[in-house]
Amino acid sequence: MTPYKIVFFDIDGTLITVEGQIPYETKESIDQLKESNVKIVIATGRAPYHLKPIAEELGIDSYVSFNGSYVVFEGKPIVDEPFPTNSVQLLVEFAQKNNHPLVYLGNEDYYASYHEHPDIIETFQWLKVAPPNFDSNFWKGNSIYQVVLCCDSHEENKYHQNFSDIKFIRSYKQSIDVIPSEYSKASGIESILRFMGISPSEAVAFGDGLNDREMLSYVGMGIAMGNAHAELKPIANFVTKNVNNRGIQFGLKKIGLI
């Protein structure tokens, strides 16, 4: 009998392919988990409004969003922790000095500090969601849960050096997810497990990106996709096949969940 009671899935490169599709075998596997009464949760850097179509297609009502700062269990928020406004202000001022565009992600909407910046457009095209509208002051009157920073990798280190209370996680070649340092997918998972009374040893997580490191290390069974970032694979308990080659199905079969 399998010791696992809950499975957490990243979205991009894990549940969905580069083309933005959920493979048929992945849908089939999710349905099999439901039949076995295994709880299924999405764990992503995406905002709730950007994960909603995928969650609805798969019939999932629990998620860790914004890399852990907003968590919903069975349709009800259990973690709701926006960025401190003063931290956002310092980030905005520093990014302006360096001519780096930002996207401010609130709980219900998102806006950019630059109008139609190519790096922002490219990032959101990669996510297969609409690019943000322009409102450089959106952060002033709204709760901000995550910021997307666009800068080249060689310029990233200056942010790490200047902000000790903020975490910078590169999610794409042109952009970085910016969140309060105390949050991660792992902290979001911890909140759900505590709420359910489940041990981390009874949890499984699938991921492919650098923002999945804490998550795969925290759960009892951390599985990296075959297409995962090279730095993630050594952290995983094992590496499954690629997202578009039955990676989810293969991984779940390997650990006896389907």
C-alpha positions in Angstrom: 0.0 0.0 0.0 1.4 3.4 -1.0 2.3 5.8 1.9 1.3 8.8 -0.1 -1.9 10.8 0.5 -1.4 14.0 -1.5 0.3 15.1 -4.7 1.5 18.6 -5.6 2.0 19.6 -9.2 3.8 22.5 -10.7 2.2 23.8 -13.9 4.6 25.0 -16.6 6.7 22.2 -17.9 5.0 19.8 -15.5 1.3 19.7 -16.0 1.4 21.5 -19.3 3.7 21.3 -22.3 5.7 24.2 -23.9 2.7 24.5 -26.3 0.4 25.1 -23.3 -1.4 21.8 -23.5 -2.2 19.2 -20.8 -1.3 15.8 -22.2 -4.1 13.3 -22.3 -2.2 10.8 -20.2 -1.8 13.5 -17.5 -5.5 14.1 -17.4 -6.1 10.3 -17.2 -3.6 10.0 -14.3 -5.3 12.9 -12.4 -8.6 11.1 -12.7 -7.1 7.9 -11.4 -5.7 9.8 -8.4 -9.2 11.2 -7.6 -10.7 7.7 -7.8 -8.2 6.6 -5.2 -9.1 9.6 -3.0 -5.6 11.1 -3.3 -5.7 14.8 -2.8 -4.4 16.9 -5.7 -3.0 20.4 -5.4 -1.4 22.8 -7.9 1.8 24.5 -6.7 2.9 27.3 -8.9 4.4 30.7 -9.3 1.4 31.8 -11.3 -1.3 34.0 -10.0 -4.8 32.5 -9.2 -6.3 34.0 -12.3 -3.5 32.5 -14.5 -3.8 29.0 -13.0 -7.6 29.0 -13.0 -8.2 27.6 -16.6 -5.8 24.7 -15.9 -7.3 24.0 -12.5 -10.8 24.0 -13.9 -9.9 21.7 -16.8 -8.5 19.2 -14.3 -11.1 19.7 -11.6 -8.7 20.9 -8.9 -9.8 23.3 -6.2 -6.7 23.6 -4.1 -3.6 25.4 -5.0 -0.4 27.1 -3.8 0.0 30.3 -5.9 2.5 33.2 -6.1 5.2 30.7 -5.0 3.5 30.3 -1.6 2.1 33.7 -0.6 -1.5 32.9 -1.5 -2.8 29.4 -0.7 -6.3 28.0 -1.3 -7.5 24.7 0.1 -10.8 23.3 -1.4 -11.8 26.8 -2.6 -11.0 28.6 0.7 -7.9 30.8 1.3 -5.6 29.6 4.1 -2.6 31.8 3.4 -3.0 35.4 2.3 0.3 37.3 2.7 0.9 40.2 0.3 4.3 42.0 0.0 5.0 44.7 2.6 4.5 48.0 0.7 7.8 49.4 1.8 9.6 46.4 0.3 7.8 46.9 -3.0 8.7 50.6 -2.9 12.4 49.9 -2.5 12.3 47.3 -5.3 10.5 49.8 -7.6 13.1 52.5 -6.9 16.0 50.1 -7.5 14.6 48.7 -10.7 13.9 52.2 -12.0 17.6 53.2 -11.4 18.6 50.1 -13.5 15.9 50.6 -16.2 14.4 47.2 -15.5 10.7 46.7 -16.1 8.4 45.2 -13.4 5.0 43.5 -13.4 2.9 43.9 -10.3 0.7 40.9 -9.6 -2.3 41.6 -7.3 -4.9 39.1 -6.2 -7.2 39.9 -9.0 -5.2 41.8 -11.7 -1.7 42.7 -12.8 0.0 45.7 -14.4 3.4 46.6 -15.8 5.7 49.5 -15.0 6.6 49.9 -18.7 4.2 50.1 -21.6 4.6 47.1 -24.0 8.2 46.3 -23.0 9.4 43.4 -25.2 10.8 41.4 -22.3 7.4 41.5 -20.5 5.6 40.6 -23.7 7.9 37.6 -24.3 7.6 36.4 -20.7 3.8 36.4 -20.8 3.7 34.8 -24.3 5.8 32.0 -22.8 3.2 31.6 -20.1 0.4 31.6 -22.7 -1.5 34.4 -20.9 -2.3 38.0 -21.9 0.4 40.6 -21.3 -0.3 43.1 -18.6 -1.7 46.5 -19.2 0.3 49.6 -18.1 0.0 51.2 -14.7 3.3 52.1 -13.0 1.5 53.1 -9.8 -0.7 49.9 -9.4 1.5 48.8 -6.5 0.7 51.9 -4.5 -3.0 51.2 -3.9 -3.2 47.4 -4.2 -2.0 44.4 -2.3 0.9 42.9 -4.3 1.7 39.2 -3.9 4.4 38.8 -6.4 6.5 41.0 -8.8 8.0 39.9 -12.1 11.4 41.5 -12.7 12.8 41.5 -16.2 16.6 41.6 -16.4 19.4 39.6 -18.0 21.1 37.0 -15.8 24.3 38.9 -15.6 22.5 41.8 -13.9 20.6 39.6 -11.4 23.2 39.5 -8.7 22.9 43.2 -7.8 19.4 42.4 -6.6 20.5 39.5 -4.5 23.1 41.7 -2.9 20.8 44.7 -2.2 17.7 42.9 -0.8 18.0 40.5 2.1 14.2 40.3 2.8 13.2 39.4 -0.8 13.7 36.2 -2.8 14.6 36.3 -6.5 13.9 33.2 -8.5 14.6 33.1 -12.2 11.6 31.5 -13.9 12.4 32.3 -17.5 15.4 33.6 -19.5 14.1 37.1 -19.5 12.4 37.3 -16.1 12.5 36.6 -12.3 9.8 35.9 -9.8 10.2 38.2 -6.8 8.5 37.2 -3.5 9.0 37.9 0.2 11.9 35.8 1.4 9.9 33.8 3.9 7.7 32.2 1.3 8.2 29.4 -1.2 6.2 26.6 -2.7 7.4 24.5 0.3 6.0 27.0 2.8 2.6 26.9 1.0 2.7 23.1 1.0 3.5 23.1 4.7 0.4 25.2 5.3 -1.8 22.7 3.5 -0.3 19.7 5.1 -0.7 21.2 8.6 -4.3 22.1 7.8 -5.0 18.5 6.7 -2.9 16.8 9.4 -0.7 15.1 6.9 3.1 14.5 7.3 5.5 15.7 4.6 6.6 12.1 4.3 3.1 11.3 3.0 3.4 14.0 0.2 4.6 13.8 -3.4 5.6 16.8 -5.6 6.4 17.1 -9.3 8.3 20.0 -10.7 10.8 21.2 -13.3 12.0 24.7 -12.4 14.3 26.4 -10.0 11.3 27.6 -7.9 10.6 23.9 -7.2 13.8 23.2 -5.3 12.4 23.8 -1.8 9.2 21.9 -2.7 11.0 18.7 -3.9 13.3 18.8 -0.9 10.4 19.2 1.6 8.1 16.4 0.6 8.6 12.7 1.1 8.8 12.0 -2.7 10.2 14.8 -4.9 10.0 14.0 -8.6 11.7 16.1 -11.2 10.5 16.1 -14.8 12.8 14.7 -17.5 12.8 18.3 -18.9 13.6 19.8 -15.6 16.4 22.4 -15.0 19.7 20.7 -14.6 20.1 22.1 -11.0 16.8 20.6 -9.9 17.4 16.9 -10.9 20.0 16.1 -8.2 17.6 17.4 -5.5 14.8 15.0 -6.6 14.2 11.5 -5.3 14.1 10.4 -8.9 13.7 11.9 -12.4 10.7 10.9 -14.5 10.2 11.2 -18.3 9.5 14.5 -20.1 6.2 16.3 -19.7 5.2 15.4 -23.3 6.3 11.8 -22.9 4.0 10.6 -20.2 6.2 12.1 -17.5 3.4 12.5 -14.9 1.9 9.0 -15.6 5.3 7.3 -15.5 6.2 9.0 -12.2 2.9 8.1 -10.5 3.1 4.5 -11.7 6.7 4.3 -10.4 5.7 5.2 -6.9 2.5 3.0 -7.0 -0.1 5.7 -6.9 -1.8 4.6 -10.1 
